[in-house]
Amino acid sequence: MIDLEKEGIYKRGKRKGQERSALGISDEVSFSKYGNTEDIWLSRSAFDDFKKCKRCFYLIRKRGFIPPGIPAFTINSTTDKLLKKEFDECRKKQKSHQILIDKKLEHVIPYQNNETAVNVYGDPIIPSKSKIPYEKMDAWRTNAHGLQARFKKTNFVLFGSVDDIWLNTKSNSLILVDYKSQANEKSVSQETYWEGDFKIGYQRQLDFYFYLLTHQDLKEKVSDDAYLLVVNARGLEDKFENKLLFEPTLIHTKVKFNYLEKEIEEMIKVFNSDDVPESNKLCKNCAYARQRSVIDKLKNE
Ligand code: SF4
């Protein structure tokens, strides 16, 4: 991936007034939130980085290295946004959604919680624009806040924003949901969906949210049932006609959480260490960087 820094002059920060250039490292690294400098906040995606490669997790999250970016998946975020609007309509009416009704899950409705959201320090979470405190479901679905939980008695706080939470009205239990978009001619099916290496990351995502949700002060239980709502653009239409049709499929899973605490402890150990950990031998970026460094070295000799 060739990712170029924007041209121009820095307008803020230490390098204000200087011409822009890619340095590969931040001027300063911050791990804190809400003005508390004692705690280190690690997100769900930091945990995902840790699982993929301890070295890049360490260099990016602790030392402030800046990896090349990838273009934003704007179609995926658009389907997420529209699904959210659709489920919010049902949330307002406290009714089930047709996708759930079709699966005989009419007793499952989008979860509503109008209580004021508070951060791990017990303070209301207030958006900078409106100044009106978030309600819980809104804060939990916002990237900057999300579900938050201190990890045991450490100075590490874990957080992550969920796509949705549903309520099973029969068992009064909460169900975690993540929206996924994809394009594949074949229909999505429960039987084959979990095949493929990268899907383990989707499961890990739900497991991590489960950990966070079970650490909230809630009246409801948290179910170990979780769903991915997968919308698939099969592209089988004759023409484009300015629209893309998606087929929705609910994929069920059971959250697995027994392994999680041990792995989070390991992540904290790596973060706290002064040693740079091993890289992942399967990573193409590292292999490319190694090969390129040979050329760089020859050029500089
Ligand atoms: S293997 Fe190298 S480039 Fe790949 S994620 Fe790890 S440190 Fe980063």
Residues whose N, C-alpha, C, O or C-beta is under 5 A from the ligand:
A	BS01	SF4	C53 R55 C56 S279 N280 C283 N285 C286
